[in-house]
Amino acid sequence: MITMVILTHFSIKARLFLLCLIPTLVILAVAWRLFLPFESRLDTYHVLNQKIGAINQATTSSALFYTLLSAQLRSENSEDSRPQLKQDLAESLDKIVLDTGSTNSHFGSKSNRTLIENRVLDLHHLLDELPSASQSETLELGRQVFNLLYEVMADLQKTNSFLAPVDIHTLDLVYSDLHWFAFWVQKEAWLIKELTMDQEVFQSRQTEYFQAVERQQQYFERIIDNGAQLEQLMLSFTQPEFIQAALIREKIVSNEADPQALASYVKNVEERYLAIDKLVQSVNQHLSAQLNVRLQQEKMGMLSISASLLAVLALLFVLGASTSSRISSKLKRIINTMSRLREKQNGIEQIPIDGKDEFSRFTINLNHIIEKQQQYESALVETKEAAIAANRAKSAFLANMSHEIRTPLNGIIGMTEILSRSEFTGNEREILADIDTSSQALLILINDILDLSKIESGNLELAPHRFELAELVYDTVNLVNAKALSQHIELNIYLDPTLPRFIIADEYRLKQVLMNLLSNAVKFTKDGYVNTGLTLETGDITSIRFAVSDTGSGIDKEMLNTIFDPFIQEDSSITRRFGGTGLGLAICRQLVDLMQGDIHVQSTKGLGSCFEFVVPIEVAEDQPQVEPLAMQALLITNMSNYSSAIRRECVQWGIQLNEARDVEQAVKSGLSAVCILYCQSLSHSVQSDLIALREHFSSAKIVVLQHHLFVNKDAIHLAQASITLPFLGTRFERALKALVADTETDLTPVEESQLDYLECNHKRILIVEDNLMNQKIASFFLEKAGIGYVVANNGQEAVDAITQGGHFAAVLMDCMMPVMDGLTATKKIREWEKEQGVEKLPIIALTASVLEEDIKSCFDAGMDAYLPKPYKSKQLFDIFSDLQVANS
């Protein structure tokens, strides 16, 4: 039933095609299964043919070598047959390579064929050395020749015939054993010749002689066991000469054989070899004939199967073609009519009715369907237009709502920061902190709602660009440092050493996901740990795995499947206790999905949670090389948990690092250093340690590495630089570079950002803002940093101020203003700069809109950076630093 339902989704032509295709595939599969045994047997027969030829050539080579060596020992004159023997032998060796060479893929493994080639090459070398050899050298060459021939024969025998029929396999075994038998007979003859020439040499080779005799007996028994009816072989071993040979062998062993008996014995062995060789040739002819017969039979079998297969396929083709043609002709009119209907752009015409047959009735029903379809399409167009209008209105509402809320919210947050720098009582400062916390919570809620709306409407687009990955992690974790400090949570960061320094991805969205996970981890943890880890995953796609784990309250198993749904938290009590709307994780899931990644969670109630997300990234092609700081530093670890991270940073920046467990060990070690990296420890007095270091290492610069939970402000004044752990990266780099330049630095975030701008008082910042509150906030931030400013109330005033000769370090440009908006003003400024040929002035967009299209419009107009309202002074000064406003 299910098959019938599935088939209804296929066209008639498709079903006819399947009707012909499936039997064809089945027939081809069956034929292929039938061909496999034929192919295997043909392969086996071809290999056996080549093996027989190669073994035969090896035996021939053995006989020719024996004859040539014997002639060399006799030292006959140059008019003998040795040159012809040498030529015949070389040709025989070449035939072995031809049958089994490395280009012959049928004969054994490639390594085995290569071994045979190398050994035949060695035999050629020995053949070339033979004419000039002395008697003793000839004996040594003979030993090497027979050893190499043995190895060649052994390599040839590695190709088996297990896949051949039993009779062929038996003949192959008998044939191989006969060749071995002949080889050992010949080697025995050669060893006896060695005895006649040099009895002392023979004494050292008695083991080989025993082996030759033993192997003859072994292969003789194997030939008989294989059931070979070889009367000639049996006759050779029952003659009186064979019995006499056994007696001579005993005398040879006891060194009692006289030269005449040995010569006679050698002659008998040679005659026995000739008899065995004739027998081998007889078996060779019989085996070759059997193989040729089998080859012809297999080829005929394959030919008959091929003919039958072609006949069946031809019949299937004729039946399928005729059936398809008959049905297609009946459906042609309907298909053509439907095709014309599909091509009509301005309306649908009904099919004219002609006749009263089945196709006419079908046309009547089809016309009814066309009419319904026309009505449906009209309604669909109206619904689509209404949906587009509603979505447009929703987007406009969200944009206006976001802008209108952010503008007064910018005033609240900005004024709160301004007030926080004044003198207040403890209670008043607590009220200010509550105002700031509430404002930030409201800002997060606005951002979450806007992001969720944009994601659901499909209007959120990613904006990938090149950025430094490690800095994203350090900056994001640093944002939760204050909250972690208030709840006594230790923050740990692990970065995979194989991570690329620069990647291409959407930095803002990655930071948003990581920030949401870190905020949740800190929110639900007290007196514990929050670990952030990044690892690189390579494969078909390069990805980065982010992991945020905590030792907080954990999540019930029942909630794990719904924790990423919008407005879902573990239960209502958590909402009341910890706050939040339940949008953060939902946005994380949808942003990770948008980045084609994956996010999941593992948690145990009461023990903590681990959130992980994996996103594909592109590694930036330009990975700038780190410039080594080329300094010698001494790290005093004080058993700090962050020691390994500090070591990795030092290796990355090319610092020669020595280590000491504590100050006492550092003083006793006698080490010298340009810079001392001192890890703060609660078990040591920081003040005492730094004073001791200053006394012993008077010329060294001291950097205090302080745990983020236990920052000692006194230590900052006793050292040249202070770094808060685990926030390393560019913070660490800037501190050490400042030391190299013999300057002191303090990495307190806002003060560090403001330090650069004290040098640029000769240039002012142009504030272009129509809202009085926003003007006050921006001007106060600049005043506190010692930076001059000028205020313009709209874009036209800004254009006039610049084009009439005003000199500014940068422009803070609002986008929505009366008279002339910020986008138009920016375009006019860029046009004027191009006409005058002056350097581009950094223009920073200050806007309450966070819609992607509005942000894109800012950059399209020529702005250099974007800062959403509300903002804090650090965000402003960070952008100044990125744009190098202080250097302009």
Helices and strands as residue ranges (DSSP letters): H 2-7, H 12-74, H 82-100, H 110-129, G 130-132, H 135-156, H 166-197, H 199-204, H 206-225, H 231-236, H 240-253, H 259-343, H 358-420, H 426-457, E 465-468, H 469-479, H 481-486, E 490-495, E 502-505, H 507-523, E 529-537, E 543-550, G 557-559, H 572-578, H 584-594, E 598-604, E 608-616, E 618-619, E 632-636, H 643-652, E 656-660, H 663-669, E 675-679, H 686-696, E 701-707, H 713-718, E 721-725, H 730-740, H 749-755, G 756-760, E 764-768, H 772-784, E 788-792, H 795-803, E 808-814, H 822-836, E 843-847, H 852-861, E 865-868, H 873-882, G 885-887
